[in-house]
Amino acid sequence: MRILHILDHSLPLHSGYSFRTRAILKAQIASGWQVAGVTGPRQGACDAAAERIDGLDFYRTAAPAKRAPGLAELAEVSAFARRIDSVIHAFRPDILHAHSPVLTAMATDRAARRRGLPWMYEIRAFWEDAAVGIGTGRAGSSRYRMTRALETRFVKRADAVAVICDGLRDDLIGRGVDGQKIMVSPNGVDMELFGTVPPRDDALARELGLGDAELLGFIGSFYDYEGLDDLIAAMPYLVEKRSRAHLLLVGGGPEEAALRAAAQASPVAGHIHFTGRVPHQAVERYYGLIDILVYPRKRMRLTDLVTPLKPLEAMAQRRLVAASDVGGHRELIRDGLTGTLFPPGKPAAMARALADLLGNRGGWEARRDTARAFVERERNWADNVARYRPVYHSLVQGKAR
């Protein structure tokens, strides 16, 4: 079986998107399949038309000339479709596997129909909801409605559809998509990258002034939907109950300046610490310091429908996990068993839940064991990738008939 993955972007860019792609491709190679990826114009400038990164082959698409909004997206799709067509000629795939956003699906559909190949469309989040979540779009706007309509159209045109969670599947069924053509390929953890428990780095703790702290942390991108402002607002309530509680925020993003200002204005400013962005290879050092990884996402369509990757990575690292009680988290976390859930948008309630967890150290080891076992059993990419096999074979056989 030869599979060509059609991607918005990939390594060497670092994102949850590119790491999920890496995990899928590595696991498929381990299963004996021949795989390659072709990335769209949004990968950015590249030194070569094709390159091998971490043992994976990627073909690149040159960006078209700049145009006005609307025309620019159409030019991207056309350039991407031509590049996919040329890669099909070189790689000779049996199936095309497109990954969201919808511009990727549009380009894949053109190339697939030209070449008579079956194609699968995998959705990791709805593009229109992601835009609302990061503040670049508005729910219900004309652009939002148009993007949603395009998504629905190309889901129906695809030969098969994959989604990362039940929330996305249920939403598509509600739009009239046949549930029989939708498979769930849940977020998983590449145990090669996150399967080793990081040791505590005492030198780093001293460097950060956190030697004996009860440490809460968040590692990732600072977007509004992540709810980090609520976590900062919870800290005065928490410190009142647990005087050694500190918060470590690792990363950066659009909300960083506002979050730093909120932390500076907090009555417990000395308990809130920012590291800025850190090199990817250094992230494990910070995982090893943090007692509880906190994911305080706000409630909105994006967070109710989409499951994040970070809590799974934390569970694989045997870190305790606490998260807001939104739909995406409920698909991953069983309250009181693999993690703690608290009401979204309520700092005082968040603080009470975190204080209770900090005060119950006797149950930590059992919870770590249970959460790690869940990831190994149900969210390990080496096993997850087998879900694609029957769908791929069905599509290839159907096309042959």
C-alpha positions as CSV (number, residue, x, y, z in Angstrom):
1,M,0.0,0.0,0.0
2,R,1.4,3.4,-1.0
3,I,-0.2,6.4,0.7
4,L,0.4,10.1,-0.2
5,H,-0.5,12.4,2.7
6,I,-1.6,15.9,1.6
7,L,-0.8,18.4,4.3
8,D,-1.1,22.1,5.3
9,H,2.4,21.9,6.8
10,S,4.9,19.5,8.4
11,L,8.2,19.2,10.1
12,P,10.6,21.0,10.5
13,L,7.8,23.3,11.6
14,H,6.8,22.5,15.2
15,S,3.1,22.3,16.0
16,G,0.5,19.8,17.2
17,Y,-0.4,19.3,13.6
18,S,3.1,18.4,12.5
19,F,3.7,16.1,15.4
20,R,0.4,14.2,14.8
21,T,1.5,13.9,11.1
22,R,4.9,12.6,12.2
23,A,3.3,10.0,14.4
24,I,0.9,8.8,11.7
25,L,3.6,8.5,9.0
26,K,6.1,6.7,11.4
27,A,3.5,4.2,12.5
28,Q,2.4,3.5,8.9
29,I,6.0,2.9,7.9
30,A,6.3,0.5,10.8
31,S,3.2,-1.3,9.5
32,G,5.0,-1.9,6.1
33,W,3.3,0.8,4.1
34,Q,5.1,3.2,1.7
35,V,4.3,6.8,2.6
36,A,5.2,10.3,1.7
37,G,3.8,13.8,2.3
38,V,3.2,16.9,0.1
39,T,2.7,20.2,1.9
40,G,0.9,23.3,0.6
41,P,2.1,26.8,0.1
42,R,1.6,27.7,3.8
43,Q,4.6,25.6,4.7
44,G,6.6,28.7,3.7
45,A,9.8,29.1,1.8
46,C,11.8,25.9,1.5
47,D,15.4,25.2,0.2
48,A,14.4,22.3,-1.9
49,A,11.3,20.9,-3.8
50,A,11.6,17.7,-1.8
51,E,13.4,16.9,1.5
52,R,13.8,14.1,4.0
53,I,13.3,15.1,7.6
54,D,13.5,12.6,10.5
55,G,13.4,9.7,8.0
56,L,10.2,11.0,6.3
57,D,9.9,12.3,2.7
58,F,8.1,15.6,2.0
59,Y,7.4,17.3,-1.3
60,R,7.0,21.1,-1.1
61,T,4.7,23.5,-3.0
62,A,6.0,26.9,-4.1
63,A,3.8,29.8,-3.0
64,P,1.9,31.6,-5.8
65,A,2.2,35.3,-6.3
66,K,0.3,37.4,-3.8
67,R,-3.3,38.3,-4.5
68,A,-6.2,39.9,-2.8
69,P,-8.1,37.9,-0.2
70,G,-10.4,35.3,-1.8
71,L,-8.3,35.2,-5.0
72,A,-5.2,34.3,-2.9
73,E,-6.9,31.2,-1.5
74,L,-8.0,30.1,-5.0
75,A,-4.5,30.6,-6.3
76,E,-3.2,28.5,-3.4
77,V,-5.6,25.7,-4.2
78,S,-4.6,25.7,-7.9
79,A,-0.9,25.7,-7.2
80,F,-1.3,22.9,-4.6
81,A,-3.4,20.8,-6.9
82,R,-0.8,21.0,-9.6
83,R,1.9,20.1,-7.2
84,I,-0.1,17.1,-5.9
85,D,-0.6,16.0,-9.5
86,S,3.1,16.0,-10.2
87,V,3.9,14.1,-7.0
88,I,1.3,11.5,-7.9
89,H,3.2,11.0,-11.1
90,A,6.5,10.5,-9.2
91,F,5.3,8.6,-6.1
92,R,2.5,6.5,-7.7
93,P,0.2,6.3,-4.6
94,D,-2.7,3.9,-4.2
95,I,-4.6,6.4,-2.1
96,L,-4.6,10.1,-1.2
97,H,-5.0,11.0,2.5
98,A,-5.8,14.8,2.9
99,H,-5.5,16.5,6.2
100,S,-7.5,19.6,7.1
101,P,-8.0,22.6,6.6
102,V,-10.5,22.6,3.7
103,L,-8.1,24.2,1.2
104,T,-6.1,21.0,1.4
105,A,-9.3,19.0,0.6
106,M,-10.1,21.2,-2.3
107,A,-6.7,20.7,-3.9
108,T,-6.8,17.0,-3.2
109,D,-10.2,16.6,-4.8
110,R,-9.0,18.1,-8.0
111,A,-5.9,15.9,-8.2
112,A,-7.8,12.8,-7.2
113,R,-10.5,13.2,-9.9
114,R,-7.9,14.0,-12.5
115,R,-5.9,10.8,-11.7
116,G,-8.8,8.5,-10.8
117,L,-7.6,7.9,-7.2
118,P,-9.6,7.4,-4.0
119,W,-9.1,10.0,-1.3
120,M,-9.8,10.3,2.4
121,Y,-10.3,13.6,4.2
122,E,-9.1,13.8,7.8
123,I,-10.4,16.7,9.9
124,R,-8.5,17.7,13.0
125,A,-10.7,20.8,13.7
126,F,-13.2,22.9,11.8
127,W,-11.3,25.7,10.3
128,E,-14.0,28.3,10.9
129,D,-14.2,27.4,14.6
130,A,-10.4,27.5,15.0
131,A,-10.4,31.0,13.6
132,V,-13.0,32.1,16.2
133,G,-10.9,30.4,18.9
134,I,-7.7,32.3,18.0
135,G,-9.4,35.6,17.4
136,T,-9.1,35.8,13.6
137,G,-12.7,35.1,12.8
138,R,-16.2,35.8,14.1
139,A,-18.9,33.1,14.6
140,G,-21.8,33.6,12.2
141,S,-19.9,36.0,9.9
142,S,-20.1,35.5,6.1
143,R,-16.6,34.1,6.0
144,Y,-17.5,31.7,8.8
145,R,-20.6,30.5,7.0
146,M,-18.8,30.1,3.7
147,T,-16.0,28.1,5.3
148,R,-18.5,25.8,7.0
149,A,-20.3,25.3,3.7
150,L,-17.1,24.4,1.9
151,E,-16.2,22.0,4.6
152,T,-19.5,20.2,4.4
153,R,-19.3,20.1,0.6
154,F,-15.9,18.5,0.5
155,V,-16.6,16.1,3.3
156,K,-19.5,14.8,1.1
157,R,-17.2,14.6,-2.0
158,A,-14.5,12.6,-0.2
159,D,-14.5,8.9,-0.5
160,A,-14.0,8.5,3.2
161,V,-13.7,10.8,6.2
162,A,-11.6,10.6,9.4
163,V,-12.1,12.8,12.4
164,I,-10.1,13.0,15.7
165,C,-13.0,12.7,18.1
166,D,-16.7,11.9,18.5
167,G,-17.6,15.6,18.8
168,L,-16.5,16.2,15.2
169,R,-18.2,13.1,13.9
170,D,-21.5,13.9,15.5
171,D,-21.4,17.5,14.1
172,L,-20.9,16.2,10.6
173,I,-23.7,13.7,10.9
174,G,-25.9,16.6,12.0
175,R,-25.0,18.3,8.7
176,G,-26.4,15.3,6.8
177,V,-23.1,13.4,6.2
178,D,-23.5,9.6,6.1
179,G,-22.1,8.3,9.4
180,Q,-20.9,5.1,7.7
181,K,-18.2,7.0,5.8
182,I,-16.8,8.6,8.9
183,M,-14.1,6.9,11.0
184,V,-12.7,8.2,14.3
185,S,-8.9,8.4,14.4
186,P,-8.3,9.8,17.9
187,N,-5.4,11.8,19.0
188,G,-2.6,9.6,20.2
189,V,0.8,9.8,21.7
190,D,4.0,8.9,19.9
191,M,5.6,6.9,22.8
192,E,9.0,7.3,21.2
193,L,8.8,11.0,21.9
194,F,6.7,11.0,25.1
195,G,6.9,7.5,26.5
196,T,9.9,8.2,28.8
197,V,9.2,9.6,32.2
198,P,11.4,12.7,32.6
199,P,13.5,13.0,35.8
200,R,13.2,16.0,38.0
201,D,15.8,18.6,37.0
202,D,16.8,20.1,40.4
203,A,19.2,22.6,38.7
204,L,16.4,24.0,36.6
205,A,14.1,24.2,39.6
206,R,16.8,26.3,41.4
207,E,17.4,28.4,38.4
208,L,13.6,29.3,38.3
209,G,13.4,29.8,42.1
210,L,11.0,26.9,42.5
211,G,12.9,24.5,44.7
212,D,10.2,23.5,47.1
213,A,7.1,24.7,45.2
214,E,3.9,22.8,44.6
215,L,4.0,23.4,40.9
216,L,1.2,23.8,38.5
217,G,2.0,24.3,34.9
218,F,0.9,24.8,31.3
219,I,3.1,24.1,28.3
220,G,1.9,25.2,24.9
221,S,0.6,28.1,22.9
222,F,-1.1,31.1,24.6
223,Y,-4.4,31.5,22.8
224,D,-7.5,33.1,24.3
225,Y,-9.5,29.8,24.2
226,E,-6.9,28.1,26.4
227,G,-8.3,30.0,29.3
228,L,-5.0,30.9,30.9
229,D,-6.4,34.2,32.1
230,D,-8.8,32.2,34.2
231,L,-5.9,30.1,35.6
232,I,-4.0,33.3,36.6
233,A,-7.2,34.6,38.2
234,A,-7.5,31.4,40.2
235,M,-4.0,31.7,41.7
236,P,-4.9,34.1,44.6
237,Y,-7.7,31.7,45.8
238,L,-5.2,28.8,45.5
239,V,-2.3,30.4,47.3
240,E,-4.7,31.3,50.1
241,K,-5.3,27.5,50.6
242,R,-1.8,26.3,49.5
243,S,0.9,28.8,50.3
244,R,3.6,26.9,48.3
245,A,1.5,26.7,45.1
246,H,3.2,28.3,42.1
247,L,2.3,28.5,38.4
248,L,4.7,28.0,35.6
249,L,3.6,29.0,32.1
250,V,5.9,27.7,29.3
251,G,5.5,28.9,25.8
252,G,4.1,32.0,24.0
253,G,1.5,33.3,21.6
254,P,-0.9,36.1,20.9
255,E,-2.1,36.4,24.5
256,E,1.3,36.5,26.1
257,A,1.5,40.3,26.7
258,A,-2.0,40.4,28.2
259,L,-1.3,37.3,30.4
260,R,2.0,38.8,31.7
261,A,0.1,42.1,32.5
262,A,-2.6,40.1,34.4
263,A,0.1,38.2,36.3
264,Q,2.0,41.4,37.2
265,A,-1.3,42.9,38.6
266,S,-2.1,39.8,40.6
267,P,-1.8,40.0,44.4
268,V,0.2,36.8,44.2
269,A,2.5,37.9,41.3
270,G,5.5,36.3,42.9
271,H,3.8,32.9,42.5
272,I,3.3,33.2,38.7
273,H,6.3,32.5,36.4
274,F,6.8,32.8,32.6
275,T,9.7,31.1,30.7
276,G,8.9,32.3,27.2
277,R,9.2,29.9,24.4
278,V,11.7,27.1,25.0
279,P,13.5,24.8,22.4
280,H,11.4,21.7,21.7
281,Q,14.2,19.4,22.9
282,A,14.2,21.2,26.3
283,V,10.4,20.8,26.9
284,E,10.9,17.5,28.8
285,R,12.9,19.3,31.5
286,Y,9.9,21.4,32.3
287,Y,7.5,18.5,32.2
288,G,9.7,16.9,34.9
289,L,9.3,19.8,37.2
290,I,5.5,20.2,37.1
291,D,3.3,18.4,39.6
292,I,0.0,19.1,37.8
293,L,-0.5,20.1,34.2
294,V,-3.5,22.4,34.0
295,Y,-5.7,22.9,30.9
296,P,-8.4,25.5,31.7
297,R,-10.0,25.8,28.2
298,K,-13.0,28.1,27.9
299,R,-16.3,26.7,26.7
300,M,-17.0,27.3,23.0
301,R,-17.6,25.2,19.9
302,L,-13.9,24.6,19.3
303,T,-13.2,23.3,22.8
304,D,-16.5,21.3,23.0
305,L,-15.9,19.5,19.7
306,V,-12.1,19.0,19.5
307,T,-9.9,16.9,21.7
308,P,-6.5,18.4,22.5
309,L,-3.2,16.5,22.3
310,K,-1.4,18.0,25.3
311,P,-3.3,16.2,28.1
312,L,-2.5,12.9,26.5
313,E,1.2,13.8,26.3
314,A,1.2,14.8,29.9
315,M,-0.5,11.4,30.9
316,A,2.2,9.6,29.0
317,Q,4.8,11.5,31.0
318,R,3.1,10.4,34.2
319,R,2.1,13.9,35.0
320,L,-1.2,14.7,36.9
321,V,-3.8,16.4,34.7
322,A,-6.5,18.9,35.7
323,A,-8.7,20.4,33.0
324,S,-11.9,22.3,32.4
325,D,-15.1,20.3,32.0
326,V,-15.6,20.9,28.3
327,G,-16.6,18.3,25.6
328,G,-13.1,17.9,24.2
329,H,-11.6,17.2,27.6
330,R,-14.4,14.8,28.7
331,E,-13.4,12.5,25.8
332,L,-9.9,12.1,27.3
333,I,-10.3,12.5,31.0
334,R,-12.3,10.5,33.5
335,D,-12.8,12.8,36.5
336,G,-11.2,11.4,39.6
337,L,-9.7,8.4,37.8
338,T,-7.3,9.7,35.1
339,G,-7.6,13.4,35.9
340,T,-9.5,16.1,37.5
341,L,-12.3,18.2,35.8
342,F,-13.4,21.6,37.0
343,P,-16.1,24.1,35.8
344,P,-14.8,26.2,32.9
345,G,-14.6,30.0,33.4
346,K,-14.8,29.9,37.2
347,P,-11.4,30.7,38.8
348,A,-12.6,30.0,42.4
349,A,-14.0,26.6,41.5
350,M,-10.8,25.8,39.6
351,A,-8.7,26.8,42.7
352,R,-10.8,24.5,45.0
353,A,-10.3,21.5,42.6
354,L,-6.5,22.2,42.4
355,A,-6.2,22.6,46.2
356,D,-8.0,19.3,46.8
357,L,-5.7,17.6,44.3
358,L,-2.6,19.1,45.9
359,G,-3.8,18.0,49.3
360,N,-4.3,14.4,48.3
361,R,-0.8,13.3,47.4
362,G,-1.6,9.8,48.7
363,G,-3.7,9.1,45.5
364,W,-1.2,10.6,43.0
365,E,0.7,7.4,42.1
366,A,-2.5,5.3,41.4
367,R,-3.8,8.1,39.2
368,R,-0.5,8.4,37.3
369,D,-0.6,4.6,36.8
370,T,-4.2,4.6,35.5
371,A,-3.7,7.6,33.2
372,R,-0.5,6.2,31.7
373,A,-2.1,2.8,31.2
374,F,-5.0,4.5,29.4
375,V,-2.6,6.2,26.9
376,E,-0.7,2.9,26.3
377,R,-3.8,0.9,25.8
378,E,-6.1,3.3,23.9
379,R,-4.1,6.2,22.6
380,N,-0.7,4.8,21.4
381,W,-0.1,5.5,17.8
382,A,1.4,2.1,17.1
383,D,-2.1,0.7,17.7
384,N,-4.2,3.7,16.6
385,V,-2.9,3.6,13.0
386,A,-4.4,0.1,12.5
387,R,-7.8,1.9,12.3
388,Y,-6.9,3.2,8.8
389,R,-6.2,-0.3,7.3
390,P,-9.8,-1.5,6.6
391,V,-10.8,1.9,5.3
392,Y,-7.8,2.2,2.9
393,H,-8.4,-1.4,1.6
394,S,-12.1,-0.7,1.1
395,L,-11.4,2.4,-0.9
396,V,-8.7,0.9,-3.1
397,Q,-10.8,-2.2,-3.8
398,G,-13.9,-0.1,-4.5
399,K,-11.9,2.1,-7.0
400,A,-10.6,-1.1,-8.7
401,R,-14.1,-2.4,-9.1
